[in-house]
């Protein structure tokens, strides 16, 4: 993970590695970032003390940037017609043996429908995730709301999987 100092001395996450200035790096895990803050490694890297570091805010910002990257990848999949949208079409595809690479379920979808989709996906060995609400998934899919998105493109699904793995490391889940 790359970090930079803003002109006001605030430590910023530079997840996409595009911000100007000298960068400081840590491994992409919560433990590494906590250790870097505790050992004042950012201070040594920048040769100046950053403003007081709010570790919780820093980790939340990093999680947010990772989720935005996942949304961006979902948008690319949709624009290249590499998704199936909606719970009915996804369940029909799972039942018919269509090989989806990864599923995204809305956090606010019906519990019964979510359980049905998860059951079918797990039976087919397809990873599923639930990070976004129906409105956010709708913006990606070009609709007002969308409760399920199935990704059919393996390289895009693998890139999403890498980002989700990073998110789990930052959240301390792995």
C-alpha positions in Angstrom: 0.0 0.0 0.0 1.3 3.5 -0.9 0.8 6.5 1.4 1.6 10.1 0.7 1.6 13.3 2.8 -0.9 16.0 1.8 0.5 19.6 1.9 -1.2 20.1 5.3 0.7 17.1 6.7 -2.2 14.6 6.7 -1.3 11.0 5.8 -3.3 9.9 2.8 -3.9 6.4 1.3 -2.8 6.4 -2.3 -4.4 3.1 -3.4 -4.3 3.8 -7.1 -0.7 5.1 -6.8 -1.5 8.3 -8.7 -1.0 11.0 -6.1 2.1 13.2 -6.5 4.9 13.3 -4.0 7.1 10.9 -2.1 5.5 7.7 -1.1 5.8 5.4 1.8 4.8 1.8 1.5 3.5 -1.0 3.8 2.3 -4.5 3.1 -1.5 -4.6 2.5 -2.6 -5.7 5.9 -4.1 -4.1 9.0 -1.2 -5.4 11.1 1.5 -3.9 8.9 -0.2 -0.5 8.8 -0.7 -0.5 12.6 2.9 -1.4 13.1 4.1 1.3 10.7 2.1 3.9 12.7 3.3 2.5 16.1 7.0 2.5 15.0 6.7 5.9 13.4 7.9 4.5 10.1 5.9 7.1 8.1 7.8 9.8 10.0 11.1 8.3 8.9 10.0 7.7 5.3 8.8 11.3 4.8 11.6 12.8 7.0 8.9 14.9 8.6 6.2 14.1 11.1 2.8 13.8 9.6 -0.2 15.2 11.5 -1.5 12.9 14.2 -2.6 9.7 12.4 -6.1 8.5 13.0 -5.6 4.8 12.3 -9.3 4.0 12.2 -9.9 6.8 9.6 -6.9 5.7 7.6 -8.1 2.0 7.5 -11.7 3.2 6.7 -10.4 5.3 3.8 -8.4 2.3 2.5 -11.4 0.0 2.7 -13.5 2.7 0.8 -10.9 2.9 -1.9 -10.8 -0.8 -2.4 -14.6 -1.0 -2.6 -14.6 1.8 -5.2 -12.1 -0.3 -7.2 -14.5 -3.3 -7.0 -17.3 -1.1 -8.2 -15.2 0.1 -11.0 -14.4 -3.4 -12.1 -18.2 -4.3 -11.9 -18.8 -1.3 -14.2 -16.2 -2.5 -16.7 -17.9 -5.9 -16.6 -21.3 -4.5 -17.3 -20.1 -2.2 -20.1 -18.5 -5.2 -21.8 -21.6 -7.3 -21.4 -19.9 -9.7 -19.1 -22.6 -9.7 -16.4 -26.1 -11.1 -15.8 -28.3 -8.8 -13.8 -31.2 -9.5 -11.4 -32.1 -12.3 -9.1 -34.4 -14.1 -11.5 -32.0 -14.3 -14.4 -29.1 -15.3 -12.1 -31.1 -18.1 -10.4 -32.2 -19.3 -13.8 -28.6 -19.3 -15.0 -27.4 -21.1 -11.9 -30.2 -23.7 -12.3 -29.4 -24.1 -16.0 -25.7 -24.7 -15.4 -24.4 -21.3 -16.6 -20.9 -20.9 -15.3 -20.7 -17.6 -13.4 -17.4 -16.6 -12.0 -18.5 -14.4 -9.1 -21.8 -13.1 -7.6 -22.6 -9.8 -5.8 -25.7 -9.7 -3.7 -27.2 -6.4 -2.4 -26.9 -6.0 1.3 -30.6 -4.8 1.5 -32.2 -7.5 -0.7 -34.9 -9.9 0.5 -33.5 -12.4 3.0 -35.4 -15.3 1.3 -34.2 -14.4 -2.2 -30.6 -13.9 -0.9 -30.6 -17.3 0.8 -31.9 -18.9 -2.4 -29.2 -17.3 -4.5 -26.4 -18.1 -2.0 -27.6 -21.7 -1.7 -27.5 -22.1 -5.5 -24.1 -20.3 -5.8 -22.5 -22.4 -3.1 -23.9 -25.6 -4.7 -22.1 -24.6 -7.9 -18.9 -23.5 -6.1 -19.3 -19.9 -7.1 -18.0 -17.2 -4.7 -20.5 -14.6 -3.7 -20.1 -11.3 -1.8 -22.4 -8.7 -0.3 -20.9 -5.2 0.0 -23.3 -2.8 -1.8 -26.9 -1.8 -1.5 -29.5 -2.2 -4.3 -29.2 1.5 -5.3 -25.4 1.3 -5.6 -25.6 -1.9 -7.7 -28.4 -0.3 -9.7 -26.1 2.6 -10.6 -23.5 0.1 -11.9 -26.1 -1.9 -13.8 -27.8 1.1 -15.4 -31.1 0.5 -13.5 -32.7 2.2 -10.5 -32.0 -0.8 -8.3 -30.4 -4.2 -8.8 -30.2 -7.0 -6.2 -27.9 -9.5 -7.8 -25.0 -9.2 -10.3 -23.3 -12.2 -11.7 -19.9 -11.7 -13.4 -19.2 -14.1 -16.4 -15.7 -12.9 -17.3 -13.0 -14.8 -15.5 -10.2 -12.1 -15.7 -12.5 -9.4 -14.3 -13.8 -11.8 -11.6 -10.2 -12.7 -10.7 -9.3 -9.0 -10.4 -12.3 -8.5 -8.2 -11.3 -11.5 -6.1 -7.8 -9.9 -5.6 -9.4 -6.7 -4.4 -11.7 -8.5 -2.1 -8.8 -10.5 -0.7 -7.0 -7.2 0.0 -10.2 -5.9 1.7 -10.2 -8.9 4.0 -6.6 -8.4 4.9 -7.3 -4.7 5.8 -10.4 -5.7 7.7 -8.4 -8.3 9.6 -10.6 -11.2 8.4 -7.8 -13.4 7.1 
